[in-house]
Amino acid sequence: MTPQIRGIWGDGGQRPLELESTSIFDKDIRKLDKHERKELKDLLDKILEKPEIGKPMEHYANVFSKRTEHRRLVWKVKKQEGKVLLLMYKNRDEVYEELKRLKV
């Protein structure tokens, strides 16, 4: 899941954003039903418009999270590279355990 997508960047100018995903994220989304996939797609569209819309994750630079109905999406904004790295899409308890293991 790495399409080049145009979105509005924080500096007010348009800049192509690239979504990148980790193997953890790819594994997480395989088990989603149709409703959860739509929720995730809608959230990704919002993130591409404004990458810092989520809650900043304490102790992690440029890492944000946002809840959907059943899960929490966690991503890292890489402004210099023009990328949004999708880290995981898990239940809340699993997110914090996984973040401890990841070096982000």
C-alpha positions as CSV (number, residue, x, y, z in Angstrom):
1,M,0.0,0.0,0.0
2,T,2.3,2.8,-1.2
3,P,0.4,5.0,-3.7
4,Q,1.5,8.5,-4.4
5,I,-1.3,10.7,-3.3
6,R,-1.8,14.5,-3.4
7,G,-2.8,16.2,-0.2
8,I,-2.5,19.4,1.6
9,W,0.7,19.7,3.7
10,G,1.0,21.7,6.9
11,D,2.9,24.6,5.1
12,G,-0.2,25.4,3.1
13,G,1.3,24.2,-0.2
14,Q,0.3,21.1,-2.1
15,R,2.8,18.4,-2.0
16,P,2.5,14.7,-3.0
17,L,2.3,12.5,0.0
18,E,3.3,8.9,-0.1
19,L,1.8,6.3,2.2
20,E,4.1,3.6,3.4
21,S,3.1,0.7,5.6
22,T,4.9,-1.6,7.9
23,S,4.5,-5.4,7.7
24,I,2.7,-5.1,11.1
25,F,0.1,-2.8,9.5
26,D,-0.2,-5.0,6.4
27,K,-0.9,-8.0,8.7
28,D,-3.4,-6.0,10.8
29,I,-5.6,-4.9,7.8
30,R,-5.9,-8.4,6.3
31,K,-8.4,-9.4,8.9
32,L,-10.7,-6.4,8.6
33,D,-14.3,-6.7,7.5
34,K,-16.0,-4.4,4.9
35,H,-17.1,-1.8,7.5
36,E,-13.7,-1.6,9.2
37,R,-12.0,-1.2,5.8
38,K,-14.3,1.7,4.9
39,E,-13.6,3.3,8.4
40,L,-9.9,3.0,7.8
41,K,-10.0,4.4,4.2
42,D,-12.0,7.4,5.5
43,L,-9.4,8.0,8.2
44,L,-6.5,7.7,5.8
45,D,-8.1,10.3,3.5
46,K,-8.2,12.7,6.5
47,I,-4.6,12.0,7.4
48,L,-3.5,12.7,3.9
49,E,-5.2,16.1,4.1
50,K,-3.7,16.9,7.5
51,P,-1.1,14.3,8.7
52,E,-1.0,15.6,12.3
53,I,-4.7,15.3,13.0
54,G,-4.3,12.6,15.5
55,K,-3.3,12.5,19.2
56,P,0.5,12.8,19.5
57,M,2.0,9.6,21.1
58,E,3.9,10.5,24.2
59,H,7.6,9.6,24.1
60,Y,7.5,9.1,20.3
61,A,8.5,12.0,17.9
62,N,6.1,12.6,15.1
63,V,4.0,9.6,15.9
64,F,0.2,10.0,16.1
65,S,-2.8,7.9,16.7
66,K,-6.5,8.1,16.0
67,R,-9.3,5.8,17.1
68,T,-11.9,4.3,14.9
69,E,-14.9,2.4,16.3
70,H,-12.9,-0.7,17.2
71,R,-9.3,0.0,16.7
72,R,-6.5,2.6,16.8
73,L,-4.4,3.6,13.8
74,V,-0.9,4.6,14.6
75,W,1.3,6.4,12.0
76,K,4.6,8.4,11.8
77,V,4.9,11.6,9.8
78,K,8.1,12.0,7.9
79,K,7.9,15.6,6.7
80,Q,11.4,15.7,5.1
81,E,10.6,12.7,3.0
82,G,7.0,13.6,2.3
83,K,5.8,10.3,3.7
84,V,3.3,9.0,6.2
85,L,4.4,5.6,7.6
86,L,1.4,3.5,8.7
87,L,2.7,1.6,11.7
88,M,-0.2,-0.4,13.0
89,Y,-4.0,-0.7,13.2
90,K,-4.8,-2.6,16.4
91,N,-6.8,-2.7,19.6
92,R,-5.7,-0.1,22.1
93,D,-3.9,-2.5,24.5
94,E,-2.0,-4.1,21.6
95,V,-0.9,-0.7,20.3
96,Y,1.1,0.2,23.4
97,E,2.7,-3.2,23.7
98,E,3.7,-3.1,20.0
99,L,5.1,0.4,20.3
100,K,7.5,-0.7,23.0
101,R,8.9,-3.3,20.7
102,L,9.2,-1.0,17.7
103,K,12.0,1.4,17.4
104,V,10.2,4.5,15.9
